[in-house]
Amino acid sequence: MANVADLKTKTDDELSTELNNLKREQFNLRFQAATNQLEKPSRVREVRRSIAQIMTLQGERARAAK
């Protein structure tokens, strides 16, 4: 899971790239869960929270830019 302080130092492009990677991983984890091949169930929660942190940070930056 990414640290919030680390996320705040990243640029908007880096955050978008990280968000896309996490969403792709989330899709793969859901697929593994559906086929009972999930090795680490806690990773689903970590990815979901990381996605939320990035989206929150992007929203804060968008509001600050206005």
Contacts in CASP RR format, 6 or more apart in sequence:
PFRMAT RR
TARGET T0000
AUTHOR 0000-0000-0000
METHOD contacts of the structure
MODEL  1
MANVADLKTKTDDELSTELNNLKREQFNLRFQAATNQLEKPSRVREVRRS
IAQIMTLQGERARAAK
1 46 0 8 1.000
1 49 0 8 1.000
1 50 0 8 1.000
2 18 0 8 1.000
2 50 0 8 1.000
2 53 0 8 1.000
2 54 0 8 1.000
4 53 0 8 1.000
4 57 0 8 1.000
7 15 0 8 1.000
7 18 0 8 1.000
7 53 0 8 1.000
7 54 0 8 1.000
7 57 0 8 1.000
8 57 0 8 1.000
10 18 0 8 1.000
12 58 0 8 1.000
12 61 0 8 1.000
15 54 0 8 1.000
15 57 0 8 1.000
15 58 0 8 1.000
16 58 0 8 1.000
18 54 0 8 1.000
19 51 0 8 1.000
19 54 0 8 1.000
19 55 0 8 1.000
19 58 0 8 1.000
22 47 0 8 1.000
22 50 0 8 1.000
22 51 0 8 1.000
22 54 0 8 1.000
23 51 0 8 1.000
25 47 0 8 1.000
26 44 0 8 1.000
26 47 0 8 1.000
26 48 0 8 1.000
26 51 0 8 1.000
29 38 0 8 1.000
29 43 0 8 1.000
29 44 0 8 1.000
29 47 0 8 1.000
30 44 0 8 1.000
32 38 0 8 1.000
32 39 0 8 1.000
33 41 0 8 1.000
33 44 0 8 1.000
38 44 0 8 1.000
END
